[in-house]
Amino acid sequence: MLICASWARENNQIDLRADIIAIMKLKVKIVGSKVHEVGYRVFLLKHAMNLALPGLSTYNWEENGQQEVIALVEGDEAPLGHLRFLQ
């Protein structure tokens, strides 16, 4: 959660306003026998930038003989919802 505070001074009175902005997190996992070095990370980065998502971290992983591309994405709920349904 992020709290943005702003204030204004008028007639020697201070008006303090705080808005609470919910930052959502999404973990995307692409698993298969060959998912490394085929462009999934670039694909996710391109769409995260188009949706103006402020946080993206991707990495390759291997577990139980399967390759995985894992992406951790942060942002507002609506754009994350769009990223969730990309094919």
PAZAPA-4460 file (N, C-alpha, C; in steps of 0.05 Angstrom, whole numbers, plus 32768, in hexadecimal, padded with zeros to 4 digits):
% residues 87
    n_x    n_y    n_z   ca_x   ca_y   ca_z    c_x    c_y    c_z   seq   type   mol
   8011   7FE9   8000   8000   8000   8000   8012   8019   8000     1      M     A
   800A   802C   7FF1   8019   8045   7FEF   8006   805C   7FF7     2      L     A
   8010   806D   8008   8000   8084   8010   800D   809D   8004     3      I     A
   7FFD   80AC   7FF5   8006   80C5   7FE8   7FFA   80DC   7FF8     4      C     A
   800A   80ED   8001   8000   8103   8011   8006   811D   8002     5      A     A
   7FF4   812F   8003   7FF8   814A   7FF8   7FEC   815F   800B     6      S     A
   7FF7   8177   8009   7FEC   818B   801A   7FEB   81A6   800B     7      W     A
   7FD9   81B7   8014   7FD7   81D1   8009   7FD3   81E5   801F     8      A     A
   7FDF   81FD   801C   7FDD   8211   8030   7FCC   8228   8025     9      R     A
   7FB6   822E   8033   7FA5   8243   802A   7F9A   8251   8043    10      E     A
   7F9C   826C   8044   7F92   827B   805B   7F9E   8271   8075    11      N     A
   7FB8   826B   8075   7FC7   8261   808C   7FBB   8247   8098    12      N     A
   7FAD   8238   8088   7FA3   821E   8091   7FB0   8209   807E    13      Q     A
   7FB6   81F3   808A   7FC2   81DD   807A   7FAD   81C7   8077    14      I     A
   7FA9   81C0   805E   7F97   81AA   8057   7FA7   8192   804E    15      D     A
   7FA7   817D   805E   7FB6   8165   8058   7FA3   8150   804E    16      L     A
   7FAA   8146   8036   7F9A   8131   802A   7FAC   8118   8025    17      R     A
   7FA1   8101   802C   7FB0   80E9   8027   7F9F   80D5   8018    18      A     A
   7FAA   80CA   8003   7F9C   80B6   7FF3   7FAB   809C   7FF6    19      D     A
   7F9D   8087   7FFA   7FA9   806D   7FFC   7FA6   805F   7FE1    20      I     A
   7FBD   8058   7FD6   7FBE   804B   7FBB   7FC7   802E   7FBF    21      I     A
   7FB6   801C   7FB7   7FBD   8000   7FBA   7FCE   7FF7   7FA3    22      A     A
   7FE6   7FED   7FAA   7FF8   7FE2   7F96   7FF4   7FC3   7F97    23      I     A
   7FEC   7FB8   7F80   7FE8   7F9B   7F7E   8002   7F8E   7F74    24      M     A
   8005   7F75   7F7B   801C   7F65   7F72   8011   7F4C   7F64    25      K     A
   801E   7F45   7F4E   8017   7F2D   7F3F   8030   7F1D   7F39    26      L     A
   802E   7F03   7F3C   8044   7EF1   7F35   803B   7EE1   7F1D    27      K     A
   804B   7EE3   7F07   8045   7ED5   7EEE   805B   7EBF   7EEC    28      V     A
   8052   7EA7   7EE7   8065   7E91   7EE4   805E   7E82   7ECA    29      K     A
   8072   7E81   7EB8   8070   7E72   7E9F   8082   7E5A   7EA1    30      I     A
   8076   7E42   7E9F   8085   7E29   7EA4   8083   7E17   7E8B    31      V     A
   8099   7E0A   7E84   8099   7DF8   7E6E   80B5   7DEC   7E6A    32      G     A
   80B7   7DDB   7E56   80D1   7DCE   7E52   80E5   7DE1   7E45    33      S     A
   80DB   7DF5   7E36   80ED   7E09   7E29   80DF   7E24   7E2A    34      K     A
   80E3   7E33   7E3F   80D8   7E4E   7E41   80ED   7E64   7E45    35      V     A
   8106   7E5C   7E48   811C   7E6F   7E4A   8125   7E77   7E2E    36      H     A
   812E   7E90   7E2B   813A   7E9A   7E13   8127   7E98   7DFB    37      E     A
   810D   7E9C   7DFF   80FA   7E9C   7DE9   80EA   7EB6   7DE8    38      V     A
   80F0   7EC9   7DFB   80E3   7EE3   7DF9   80CD   7EE9   7E0D    39      G     A
   80C8   7ED8   7E20   80B2   7EDD   7E33   80B7   7EF5   7E45    40      Y     A
   80D0   7EF9   7E4D   80D6   7F10   7E5F   80D3   7F2A   7E4F    41      R     A
   80DB   7F2B   7E37   80D8   7F43   7E26   80BA   7F48   7E21    42      V     A
   80AB   7F32   7E1C   808E   7F34   7E18   8081   7F41   7E31    43      F     A
   8087   7F37   7E49   807C   7F41   7E61   8084   7F5E   7E66    44      L     A
   809D   7F65   7E61   80A7   7F80   7E65   8098   7F93   7E52    45      L     A
   8095   7F8C   7E39   8087   7F9D   7E26   806B   7FA3   7E2F    46      K     A
   805C   7F8E   7E38   8041   7F92   7E41   803F   7FA1   7E5B    47      H     A
   8052   7F9D   7E6D   8053   7FAC   7E86   8057   7FCA   7E81    48      A     A
   8068   7FD0   7E6E   806D   7FEC   7E67   8055   7FF8   7E59    49      M     A
   8048   7FE9   7E48   8030   7FF4   7E3A   8019   7FF9   7E4E    50      N     A
   8018   7FE9   7E64   8004   7FED   7E78   800C   8000   7E8E    51      L     A
   8024   800C   7E8C   802F   801F   7E9F   8031   8013   7EBB    52      A     A
   803A   7FFA   7EBC   803E   7FEE   7ED6   8059   7FF6   7EE1    53      L     A
   805B   8000   7EF9   8074   800B   7F03   8089   7FF6   7F0C    54      P     A
   8081   7FDD   7F10   8095   7FCA   7F1A   8094   7FB0   7F0B    55      G     A
   80AA   7FA7   7F02   80AC   7F8D   7EF4   80C8   7F81   7EF9    56      L     A
   80C8   7F68   7F03   80E1   7F5A   7F07   80DD   7F3E   7EFB    57      S     A
   80EF   7F36   7EE9   80ED   7F1B   7EDD   8107   7F0C   7EE0    58      T     A
   8104   7EF2   7EE1   811C   7EE1   7EE2   8115   7EC5   7ED8    59      Y     A
   812A   7EB7   7ED0   8127   7E9B   7EC8   812D   7E89   7EDF    60      N     A
   811F   7E72   7EE1   8123   7E5F   7EF6   8120   7E43   7EEA    61      W     A
   812B   7E30   7EF7   8128   7E14   7EEE   8122   7E03   7F07    62      E     A
   810D   7DF3   7F05   8106   7DE2   7F1C   80F9   7DC8   7F11    63      E     A
   8101   7DB2   7F1D   80F7   7D97   7F15   80F8   7D92   7EF7    64      N     A
   810E   7D9B   7EEA   8112   7D96   7ECE   8101   7DA8   7EBC    65      G     A
   80F2   7DBB   7EC7   80E2   7DCD   7EB8   80EE   7DE9   7EB9    66      Q     A
   80ED   7DF8   7EA3   80F6   7E14   7EA3   80DF   7E25   7EAB    67      Q     A
   80E5   7E3B   7EB9   80D1   7E4E   7EC2   80DA   7E6A   7EBC    68      E     A
   80C8   7E7B   7EB3   80CD   7E98   7EB2   80BA   7EA3   7EC7    69      V     A
   80C5   7EB2   7EDB   80B5   7EBD   7EF0   80B6   7EDB   7EEF    70      I     A
   809F   7EE8   7EF0   809D   7F05   7EF0   808E   7F0E   7F08    71      A     A
   8098   7F22   7F16   808B   7F2F   7F2C   8084   7F4B   7F23    72      L     A
   806A   7F51   7F23   8060   7F6A   7F17   8051   7F79   7F2D    73      V     A
   8055   7F94   7F2E   8047   7FA5   7F41   8038   7FBB   7F31    74      E     A
   8021   7FC3   7F3C   8012   7FD9   7F2F   7FF6   7FDA   7F39    75      G     A
   7FE6   7FEB   7F2C   7FCA   7FED   7F32   7FBB   7FD4   7F29    76      D     A
   7FA4   7FD0   7F36   7F95   7FB7   7F31   7F8C   7FB4   7F14    77      E     A
   7F81   7FCA   7F08   7F76   7FC8   7EED   7F8B   7FC0   7ED8    78      A     A
   7FA3   7FCD   7ED7   7FB7   7FC4   7EC3   7FC1   7FA8   7EC9    79      P     A
   7FC4   7FA1   7EE2   7FCC   7F85   7EE8   7FB8   7F71   7EDF    80      L     A
   7F9F   7F78   7EE0   7F8A   7F66   7ED5   7F8D   7F61   7EB7    81      G     A
   7F96   7F76   7EA9   7F9B   7F73   7E8C   7FB3   7F61   7E87    82      H     A
   7FC8   7F64   7E97   7FE0   7F53   7E94   7FDA   7F36   7E9A    83      L     A
   7FC8   7F31   7EAD   7FC1   7F16   7EB5   7FB5   7F05   7E9F    84      R     A
   7FA8   7F13   7E8C   7F99   7F04   7E77   7FA7   7F05   7E5C    85      F     A
   7FC0   7F0D   7E5B   7FCF   7F0C   7E41   7FD5   7EF0   7E39    86      L     A
   7FD3   7EEB   7E1F   7FDA   7ED0   7E15   7FED   7ED3   7DFE    87      Q     A
***
